[in-house]
Amino acid sequence: MKRVFTSERPAWLVAFAALVVLVLINWSLQPSFFQGMVLHSNLTTFLPLVLVAIGQTYVIIGGDIDLSVGSIAALVNVVTVTVITTLGGGIGGLFAGLAVGIAVGILCGVVNGLLISYLRLQAMVATFATGILFAALALRVLPQAGLSVPEAYWATYGGFILGIPTVLWILILATAFVLFLRARPFESWLKAAGGNRAGAFQSGLKLERIRLLSFALSGLFSAFAALCLTGETASGDPLLGQSLAMGSISAVVLGGTMLAGGVGGAIGSIFGALLLGMIGNVIFFAGLPFEYQTLVQGLIVLAALAGGVLVARK
């Protein structure tokens, strides 16, 4: 337990401090940064990655990784839009599409969890393979971008509820869920499974079920991200979310979660995702090529992988 608390808190603070610094830099480059419309636009852009990073956190804490999150988001997007269109685009069809989309995301996560926790497949290889499968299914459902969603969907997503932006409500609810789960035994079990799997097994923890639930959560939050992207684009796209896998891993690492497992938390990942978004903003308003953002993310993942190897050798 001591290892968890001494490692997690400083990393969380570093991510938060870096975010504050980047916000100030962005403000100096974009004087209108703190205007309501600009903040709303930024949060709308950052929110899908925040949600995927939350789900990815629970997988990585448990000592695994999920490379299929982008493909799950694409599949949920096209299934949701197809169901809504097929049912006529009314309110009933809208809610049915949302429900089916969420169910598809959870099902994809469960498939990953079964392959990894019960069939003992290596997580990186298995989720890379299922990512290809889910992407192929997305193309099968909707071969090319199209099929718009009803105005009620995108207008609500881009609008306000009780005077507060819908996207902010989503972030608040996601954060509340993270805090709720943090207070439950499940997160401690995940950290035990990721930090010392053999010891966790000997202590009687049901590792298969715990890892399965972590992948189900990853699928669930990928589905939520897909629904947000659907509200933002107002259409279906089988190639949606291709950068979410690397982006979510980078956000999780920036937030202080170790790829080796056992240390970290989703609150840090929220800051990590916002930090990545701010990196993109600073690069854009500084007039630097967009490729620098991808370079930074790649270096983060590479450094995290190297750190995980060093930790594993200790």
N, C-alpha and C positions, 0 to 999 in steps of 0.2 A: 504493500500500500504506500509505503514511504516513497518508493521509486515513482509512483504515479503522480503524487501531489507535488513533489519537488521538481518534476520535469514539466508538468503541464502548465502551471501558473505563469512562470516567466515567458514561456512561448506564447501564451495567450496575450500577455501584455505587450510583447514585441510586435505581434500582428496588429494590435490595436494602435500602438504608437506609430507604426509605419503607415497605417491608414490615415491617422490624423495628419501626419506630415504630407502625405500625398494629396489629401483634401486641401490643405493650405497651398500647396504648389499649384494644384488645379485651379484654385480660386484666383491665384495671381495671374494665371494664363487665361482664365475665363472669368472675368469680373461678374458675370451674371450667374455664376454657379449656384448661389444660394437662393435664387429666385424660385418660386413654387413650381412653375412649369418645368424648369430645368431639373430640379430635384426629382420631380415626378417622372420625367423622361429617363433620367439616369437609373432610378430604381426599377422602372419597367424593363430596362435593358439588362440590369444586373440580376434581377430576381430569379430567372430560370437557373442560372449557374448556382446561385445561393441554395436553391432547393435541391439540386442534384448533389451538391457538395455535402449537404446534411445527410442524405442517404448514403453517400459514399463513405462518410466518416464512420458509420456503424460497421460497415464491412471491413474497413481498414483497421479499426480498433480491434476487431476480432482476428486480425492476422491474415486477412484475405484482401482481394482487390476486385473491382468490377469494371471491366473494360466495355461492357455492353450497354452502359447507361444511355449513350447517345442513340443507339439503335432502338432501345426501348422507347425513348422519347419520340422518335420518328414513327414507330409502329402505333403508339398510343395516339399520336396526332392524326394519322390517316384513318385509323379505326373510328375515332371520335367523330371526325368530319363526315366520314362515310355513313355512319349510323344516323347522324343528325339529318343529312341530306335524304337518306332512304326513307326516313320517317316523316318527311315533309317539312322539316325546319321549324315546327311549332315548339311551344314550351315543353310539351311532353317528350318530343323527339330530342330536344336540347338536353333535358335532364337524363334521358336514356343514354344519349351519347356520352355524357360526362361519366355516368356510372359504368358503362361498358369500357370506356377508356381507362378508368382507374382500375377496374378488374383486370384488364389486359396487362397493365403495368405490374400489379401484384403477382399475376400468374407468371410473367416473365422472370420476376425475382425469385419466385418459388422454384421454377425450373432450374435456375442457376444454383439455388441453395441445395436442391436435391442432388444435382450432379456433383457438387463440391463436398457437401457434408456427408452424404450417404454413399455416393459412388466413389468418393475419395479422389476425384480429379483435381489437378492443380488449378487453382483459381484463375491465374492469369491466362493460361491456355484455354480453359473451359469457357470463360467469359469472352475471350477473343472469338472463339468458335460460335458461341451463341449470339454474339453481336452480329456476326455475318448472317446467321440464320434469321434473326429478328429483322435485319435490314432487308433481306430478301423477301420476307413476308410483307414488309411495308411496301415494297415495290409491287408485290403481287396484289395487294389490296388497292393501291393507287399508283399506277405506273408512272405518272407524271404529276407535277404540281397542279392543283386546281381544287374545285369544290369549295365555295365560300361558305362561311358560317353565318347564321342569322345576325342581324344588327344588334339584337338584344345581348348576344354573347360579347362581341368586341366592344360595344358601347358600355356595358357594365364593367368589363375588365379595365377599360381605359378611363372609366369615370370615377364617381365618388359614392360612398355609402356613409350616410350620417355625417357628411361633410369631410370625410377622410378618404383619401385615394384607396381604391380597391387593392392596389398592389401593396400598399402599406398595411392594410388589414391582413393580407396573406402573409406578409413578413412577420407581423405580430403573432399570428396564430402559429406559424412555423416555429418561431422562437419560444412560444409558450409550450409547444409540444416538446421541444428539445429540453427545456427546463424541467418539464414533468418527467420525461424519461430519465433525465439525469438523477432525479431523486428516487428512482425505482431500482430494484436490485439488478435488472436486466443489463444496465450499462456496466455495472461492476463485474457481472458474469462475463460480458464481452471482453473487458480488459483482462480478466483472468485467462480467458481462452486465448487472447492474442499475446499476452505477456509470457505465459508458461502453460502451453497446451497440455503437456503431460501432467503437470501438477494439478491443473484444473480438472482433468479427467479422473485423477486419483482422488480428488476431493468429492467426487460424485456429481459434478455438474453434467448436465445433458448437452454435451458439446454439439451434437448433430442438430438438435432443435434450436440451440442458441444461434448457430451459424446460419441455419435456414431462415430464422426470423430476421437476421441482419440483412440477408439478401432480399427478403420480402420488403423490408423497409426501403432498401435501395430502389427496388422496382416501384414502390409506392411514390417516393419522392421524385423519381424520374417521370412518373405519370403526371404528378402535379406540375412539374416543369413543362411538360409537353402541353398541358392545358393552358398554361400561361403563354407559351409560344403561340398556341393556336389563337388565343385572344389578341396577341400582338400582331400576328400576320393575317388573321381573319380568314385563313385558308388551310388546306392540307398540302403537305410537302413530304414525300418519302425520303428526302435527303436532309431533313431537318435535324439539327442538333449534332452534327458530325464532330464538332470540337468539344462537346461536353465532357467526354471521357478524360482527355488530358487536362482540360480546364478544371474539372472537379478534383482530380488528383492533386493538381498544383494548389488549389484553394485549401484542400485538407492539410497539405504539408505546410503551407504558409500559416495556417491556423494553429500549428503546434502538434498535430497528430503525427506520430512516427509510422512510417510505412512498415516497420518491423512488427507493429501491433502492440497493444497493451497500454499505450499512452496517448492521451489526447481527448478531444471533446468537440461536439458539433458547434458550440458557441464560437470557438476559435475558427472553425471552418466558415461560419457566416462572415466573420471579419476577413478571412482569407479570400473569399469570393468577392467581397466588396473591394478588397485591396487589388485583386486582379483587374476588376472593372476600372478602378481608378488609374492603374498603370496604363490601360488602354486609352483612357481619357487624356492623361498627361502626354503620352506619345503622340496622340492626334493633335492636341492643341499646341504642342511644341514643334509641330511640323516635321516629325520624324517618320520614316517609312513604317507602314503597318507591320511589316515583317519583324520589327524589333519586339513587338508584343509576343509573337509566337516564339521568338528566340528566348525571351525571358522565361516564358512558361516551360520551354524545353530544358533550360538550365536548372530551373527549380526542380523538375522531376528527376533530372540526372543527379543533382546534388542529394536529393532525398533517397534515391536508390543507393547511392554510394554510402550515405549515412546509415541506411538500413543494414547494409552488408557489414559495416564496421561494428554496429551494435550487436549483430548476430555473432560476430567473432569473439566478443568479450565474454 
